[in-house]
Amino acid sequence: MMSMLARHIRTLAKRVVPHRVVFLVRRYTSGADDLRGAGNRERYRDHGDVPERTADGVDEVYGEFLGGGVEEWDARARAQASVAVELGLEPHHRMLEIGCGPGRATPRFAEALEPNRLVAFDQRPDFIEAARASLEQHGVEPDSVRLEVVEAFDLRGLGVFDFAIAWSVLNHCTWGERADFFERIVDHLAPRGRLVVTHGAWATTPWFLDWLEDVIARRGLRVVRRIDSPAEIESAEVSAGSVPMWVFERS
């Protein structure tokens, strides 16, 4: 009896209490850590100025600031593009690259698409300049890709997309930023539009997963695939840290 009453009260609360309030209550009563990893978000947001927009500067971005060097990062970029194609990206699609950084994968996504079908954004202007140089370095006409500086997932004015990908982005965010993202991204997906989110260990946190299931149902999203192992991706190798990988689709 009490269980049925509790479920009834919970259902009623969802209808009358603002969704942001529900989110905040769950967040602060859960006691969950932010799962960003020590220093990762700070490193992403504030690890110094990116070198000037030259080919040498791009090399320095990947070698010194991001680690691994250009060749390693380009291999990862090719893997990202292959995964996107495997998960539904087609040449005629309008695609949104969420948090493009200094353009690691942006040229590879552009190559997989027809011209003027890719929009990429980051919150750091110096990363956007580096992404522009990365396009030039890979022989992609920069004007064929729209690059934008976007803060706090304010996606207004970017348009509507058939495919969107957030590769290793939301793991650098706070719980509140993740909530804002899922509330806002739906308005920028076309019917049957797909959203791919990688590095999603944070999404398995029970209180957030519970909230996420509510919000995606309310906003017209559904999970069409969850990838828990790199072995489940056939066309490219991805690191174990890239999973869980979530594929959402708008109804």
C-alpha angles and dihedrals in degrees: 000000000000090000091054091047091050091051091049092050091048093050091048091048091054090056099049106027117079110256093235090057090051089051094049093047091051092045097052097038092050096064088211120158118239093249092215094127123243110301097346097117093044091049091050093049103035118019096126137279119321112235120261121288100273134114089255089049092055090050088053092050092056097037104041106020103035102024132226099067132253098291094053093046092048089053088054090048092054089050091052092052092048091050091050091053091047090052095052111285111147129187095249095050124111104234133198118204106202114209097000093181113193092341104272095152100015096094091048092050089048090053090053092054139061113258118285094017098107128082117182128182143179134175093237118079091203090056090052090053090049090048090054090053091047090056091051092047090054093048096253115139103244092213089062090067124058110224119191140176108231126176129198092003091289094165097171112134096020095101135222124310140202093208133021129180132194105188112187092337111110091049086069092053137086122249089257092052090050090051091050090050096054092044092053107034095068092068088059098052121091119226106289087013114152131225121197119197120184135189087039104161089121090061091065091064100119100231093046094044089052091051092044092054089054096047097046091049091049093046096045101255128131134188109246097174140007118195115202101171134043086229088070090068108079105183101052143015115253127183122254087246090065092070145119086058116187126203115197128184130198116232 
